Amino acid sequence: MTMTKIESSKSEVVATLAGPQSGDRQGPVKVGIIGGAGYTGGELIRLLIHHPDTTVSFIHSRSNAGKFIYEIHPDLLGDTDLKFTNDNSALTNGSIEVLFYA
């Protein structure tokens, strides 16, 4: 497992990489997002759901669990039918390969 830290003037994103890290990858990278309700999270969601090589598996938010993503980020209406979740089992069951903290 590799920890990659990306910093910018507006936010800090930490991505935990697990699984195959070679160039022979098959299929999209399965990602999860923790803290997807804020501005940075919304932009990250927008980038990842439109990226051809990623699949967003879950977006965690305690305060918005059960709500559709577009209810909090109206600009994503029609782009995804994902809902925020408070379930963090994806962190331990291997269903994601990259985890973003927004």
N, C-alpha and C positions, 0 to 999 in steps of 0.2 A: 504494500500500500504506500502511496506517495502523497505527501501533503504539498499543495501548491498554493502560494499566497499571492494574490493579485491586488495591488493597491492603486487607488486613483485619488484625485483631490476630493471627490465627492463621497466615496464609499470604500469599503474594504470587502472583498469577496474572497473566501477561502474555499477551495475546491479539494475534496478528497478523492483521489483517483485509486480505483481498485480494479482488479481483473486484468485482462490482457492489455499490455501496453505496447505491443509491437504493431508494425504496419500491416499485418495480415488480418485486421479486424473485419468481421462479417456483420453487417446490419448496423442500425443506428446505435449510438451511445445512449444508454438509459440513465436519465438524470433525475435528481430530486432537488427541491429548493426548500430551504428553511427560511422563514421570514419573508414570504412573498407578498405581503399585504401593503408594504410601503412603496415609495416611489422607485427605489432601486430594484426591489423585487419585481415590480410591474414591468420595468424595462428589461430585466433579465428574462422574465417569462416571455415577453414579446419576442426577444431575440431567439430564445431557444425553441419556441413552438414553430417558428418560421424557418429554423435551420434544417437543412435537408438531412443532416447526419445525427440528429438528436431526437429522442422521444422523452417527453416529460412524464415521469411516472407518478410523481406526487408533488404537491405544493403545501407545505405545512404552515398553519397559522392557528394558534390557540383561540384567538378572539373571533376569527371568522370561519371556524370549522363548520362545514356543511353548506356554506354559501358558494354559489358559482363564482368563478374567477371574475367574470364580467360584471358582477354586482359591485365589486370593489374597484375594478379596473374597467370602466365602461368602454374604453378604446379597444378592448379585446372582445367585445360582443361579436359573435359570429366566427371568431378565430379558434375557440376551444370550448369544450363542454366540461372541462375539468372543474372539480370543486376543491376548495381548501379542506385540509384534513388535520386532525389533531393526532392521528395514528402515526407513530414513528416506527412501526415494525419493519418498514423497508430499510431502515438503517442496519438491521441485524439479519435480515433474511436473504440478503444477496440480490434483491430485485433491482438495485441501482448500481451503476458503475461510477458515477460522479455525483458528489453532493455539493451544492452551492449554499453558502450562508449569505443572505442578502441583508 
